[in-house]
Amino acid sequence: MSSLLVAHTRYLLLEQLRVPIGLVASAFFPAASMLAFVVPFAGQDPMAATQATGSMMLIGAMSAALMGLSITVAQDRELPWNPYLRTLPAGPLPRFAGRIITTMITMLVATIPVLLIAALFTEATITPPKLLLGLLALLGASVPFMLIGLFIGFVLPSKAAIGVSQVVFFPVAILGGLFMPPQIMPGFVQAVSPYVPARGAGELLWAVTAGSTPNTVALIMLGVWTVAAALAAGWAYKRDEGRRFS
């Protein structure tokens, strides 16, 4: 099983590098947002800059998890190679795990420009141990978005997955307080925000990297979203398998 996992991961990484537009998009948008909004407006405040850096890292991770994963899974389903792989006795685990590992690597690569901008142009401060914990928290907090991406990829064709993943991504990120601090958002948005998965992910990352006190409701809802997304992704996979292979 380990050799199959390594083989699938290597193949998917090479595939990503040959067509790197998804990786470039995941890294460019949060980096551009850092330069346009964080550096001029929050760059001189260490606490605000550190939290904003975490938000931009999460935006890049969400883009890779939700949009990148949904589109690649939907495109895979339309290729003749995918049905053949699903008939092999190894089962879906090696390819699934390889896809998840590849997505996580893409997330970590997407954080590099954000971290460089934060280090060079802002007063954000963090110790190496906190940075490591922050990256681990980033990967953990991205699990529900990867599961939502899998759900969309298994339910929709690739052209529809592109549009739907974008429609889901931006409202969730905005309501989650990733583009602006939750405290300055309108009252009705503040009321809804803790129930959005991006807010729970942000609270976890802000607590680890900036030492803020997390919103309990948001963290609980992050767990609820993870379980719900896991059930939905499992159902979508079985539905796709039943329709195409029965």
Sequence and secondary structure as in RCSB ss.txt:
>XXXX:A:sequence
MSSLLVAHTRYLLLEQLRVPIGLVASAFFPAASMLAFVVPFAGQDPMAATQATGSMMLIGAMSAALMGLSITVAQ
DRELPWNPYLRTLPAGPLPRFAGRIITTMITMLVATIPVLLIAALFTEATITPPKLLLGLLALLGASVPFMLIGL
FIGFVLPSKAAIGVSQVVFFPVAILGGLFMPPQIMPGFVQAVSPYVPARGAGELLWAVTAGSTPNTVALIMLGVW
TVAAALAAGWAYKRDEGRRFS
>XXXX:A:secstr
 HHHHHHHHHHHHHHHHHSTHHHHHHHHHHHHHIIIIIHHHHTT HHHHHHHHHHHHHHHHHIIIIIIHHHHHHH
HHTSTHHHHHTTSTT SHHHHHHHHHHHHHHHHHHHHHHHHHHHHHS     HHHHHHHHHHHHHHTHHHHHHHH
HHHHHS HHHHHHHHHHHHHHHHHHTTSSS GGGS HHHHHHGGGSHHHHHHHHHHHHHH     HHHHHHHHHH
HHHHHHHHHHHHHHHHHHHH 
